[in-house]
Amino acid sequence: MLKIKFLGGVGTVTGSKFLITEDGANYLVDCGLFQGLKMLRLKNWNPLPLSPSSIKEVILTHAHIDHSGYLPLLVKNGFKGRIWSTKGTKALCDILLPDAGHLQEEDAEFANRHKFSKHHPALPLYTKAQAQQTLSFFNPVPWDKPQALSAATSIQFLPAGHILGASIVKMMDKNKCIVFSGDLGRLHDLTMKPPTFVDHADYLLVESTYGNRLHPKTNPKDTLKDLLIQTYKKGGTVLIPAFAVGRIQDVLHLLAQLKNEKEIPDIPVYLNTPMGSKATALFSDFMGEHALSADECHRLQKVAHMIETVDESKALNQVKKPAIIISASGMATGGRVLHHLKSLAPYPENLILFVGFQAAGTRGEAMLRGVPQIKIHGEMIPIKAGVASIDSLSAHADADEVMIWLKNFKSPPKMTFIVHGEPIASDTLRMRIQDELRWPCTVPDYQEEWELL
């Protein structure tokens, strides 16, 4: 008997966890942290509805924390199996997971020192050491080659675009094929190749991050240029909260082009996320898996001053001349970008520029909504700086691109599950699939379970 249970990544774009049970064996596809709204983040502290020790294997579509960030907790609580991934995903998790543990320790320590947490003492979900221990459980494998999980079940990783190592996962037994889209990339991306087209699945899980939206047709390079010049003329600084993997490399690529073509003034660029610096360097190690040339990879790593130490990070807030600061996290949920927001947001000559999806309940989403102030480290910070967004830099396929990907299937899956989206986005995509493709599809609820016949 084959069953699927949705333990995350439904009703939200975060916390992806899909439990597959086959003849008593439990497999978990993705193991992400919930982010955004407090009611979602609190789920990270709740025990899973099954013992982690009962999970035989984890299959990881890609390295983003909303897909991988719960892994150290899983190991901490008793998981003993293998974590299957592509080599690119393992390389990124080597960077992202220890950093996630470090940030959680850092945030807990800061909360305790300044006594603004409601919990005494504030504790991290897991530590950097626990995250590093998790890395030994990884089993990175090549693209496209089927890998046996058991005598009856195998998996296969296909390129999904999106970020380095991101994959579409096919899970197969003798009778059925389940396809997990993971996060689908764009058909025409700045730095990544398009996702692999798939033509068959008995059951399909497809993401719906932009299920109700289309990306603007505007050129992100022109938009970035205009915003940089406007802020420079006011004597201000542009702060770009960006995801360390994906968006930072896109922004650096555009800045390298603009500077090389002398389209913008010689504004200093600072990359203030050691994790982002390491992820950027990986592009040279995975030539052929992305869309950049060796020369473009080199320029990617030279266009910005790489900020490493805490003292260097603090010194950035004392810079009084125009500058471009790129820092994580991309939704302003944590990390060094918060200290820059406290310093820059109260002044109207500056600009806060978002370049990726902002989940409900995050500071990024609130600022784009126009709130007059946000809470950072227990303090209310006025937002008097300009706030803008370049939506065309998203690493996710939009609604039209998802439909193009789906139309390559030769026959409808028995059921298509719409996941990884806010409720309106998921339901809009569901209706579009039903209307245009006449496929059976559903938007599952949290902890809903289906028997896959």
Secondary structure, DSSP 8 states (H G I E B T S, - for coil): -EEEEEEESSSSSS--EEEEEETTEEEEE------SSHHHHGGGGS--SS-GGGEEEEE-S--SHHHHTTHHHHHHTT--SEEEEEHHHHHHHHHHHHHHHHHHHHHHHHHHHHT--SSSS---SS-HHHHHHHGGGEEEE-SS--EESSSS-EEEEEE--SSTT-EEEEEE-SS-EEEE--S---SS-SSS---------SEEEEE-TBTT-----S-HHHHHHHHHHHHHHTT--EEEE--TTTHHHHHHHHHHHHHHTT-S----EEEE-HHHHHHHHHTTTTTTSSS--HHHHHHHHHSSEE--SHHHHHHHTT--S--EEEES-TTSSSSTHHHHHHHHTT-TT-EEEE-S---TTSHHHHHHTT-SEEEETTEEEE--SEEEE-GGG-SS-BHHHHHHHHTT-SS--SEEEEESS-HHHHHHHHHHHHHHH---EE---TT-EEE--
